Amino acid sequence: MANIKSQKKRIRTNAKRAERNKAVRSELKTRVKTAQRTAGTEEGDAAAQLAQKRLDMAASKGVIHKNQAARRKSRMMKSVNVASEG
């Protein structure tokens, strides 16, 4: 454990941020899976939109990199379009 007061605070804030980021990342995975699973239905379109929105929000907050958000949206939409065709 650190002896310096500012370092103790840094450890606490890092733990809070890590927990928050972990929850956001978990939600992203869930939203993308839901969008892919319900592809081709009315609720599938809404799920895909919501997943895109959450990915953009996570990128803007710095939870994930903006290029990662773009890549994940691209892959998601590719799989959603394939599933909705067939």
C-alpha positions in Angstrom: 0.0 0.0 0.0 1.2 3.5 -0.8 2.3 5.9 1.9 1.6 9.1 -0.1 -1.8 10.6 0.3 -2.3 11.5 -3.3 -1.3 8.0 -4.4 -3.9 6.5 -2.0 -6.5 8.6 -3.6 -5.3 7.7 -7.1 -5.7 4.0 -6.2 -9.3 4.5 -5.0 -10.3 6.5 -8.1 -8.6 4.0 -10.4 -10.6 1.2 -8.8 -13.9 3.2 -9.2 -13.1 3.9 -12.9 -12.1 0.3 -13.6 -15.4 -0.9 -12.1 -17.4 1.6 -14.1 -15.5 0.8 -17.4 -16.0 -2.9 -16.8 -19.8 -2.5 -16.5 -19.8 -0.4 -19.7 -17.8 -3.0 -21.6 -20.0 -5.8 -20.4 -23.1 -3.8 -21.6 -21.5 -3.3 -25.0 -21.0 -7.0 -25.5 -24.6 -7.7 -24.4 -26.1 -5.0 -26.7 -24.1 -6.3 -29.7 -25.1 -9.9 -29.1 -28.8 -8.9 -28.7 -28.6 -7.0 -32.0 -27.1 -10.0 -33.8 -29.5 -12.5 -32.3 -32.6 -10.4 -33.1 -31.5 -9.4 -36.6 -34.2 -9.2 -39.2 -37.0 -8.3 -36.8 -38.4 -4.9 -35.8 -36.8 -5.1 -32.4 -33.6 -6.2 -34.1 -33.4 -2.8 -35.9 -33.9 -1.0 -32.6 -31.4 -3.2 -30.9 -28.8 -2.5 -33.6 -29.4 1.3 -33.3 -29.0 1.1 -29.5 -25.8 -1.0 -29.7 -24.4 1.6 -32.1 -25.3 4.4 -29.8 -23.7 2.7 -26.8 -20.5 2.0 -28.7 -20.3 5.7 -29.7 -21.0 6.8 -26.2 -18.3 4.5 -24.8 -15.8 5.8 -27.4 -16.7 9.4 -26.5 -16.2 8.7 -22.8 -12.8 7.1 -23.5 -13.9 3.6 -22.3 -12.9 2.2 -25.7 -10.9 3.7 -28.5 -12.9 5.4 -31.3 -11.3 3.0 -33.9 -12.4 0.0 -31.8 -15.9 1.4 -31.7 -15.9 1.9 -35.5 -14.6 -1.7 -36.0 -17.1 -3.2 -33.7 -20.0 -1.3 -35.3 -18.8 -2.4 -38.7 -18.6 -6.1 -37.8 -21.9 -6.0 -36.0 -23.7 -4.4 -39.0 -22.1 -6.9 -41.4 -23.4 -9.8 -39.3 -26.8 -8.2 -38.8 -27.2 -7.6 -42.5 -26.2 -11.2 -43.4 -28.6 -12.6 -40.8 -31.5 -10.4 -41.9 -31.0 -11.5 -45.6 -31.2 -15.2 -44.9 
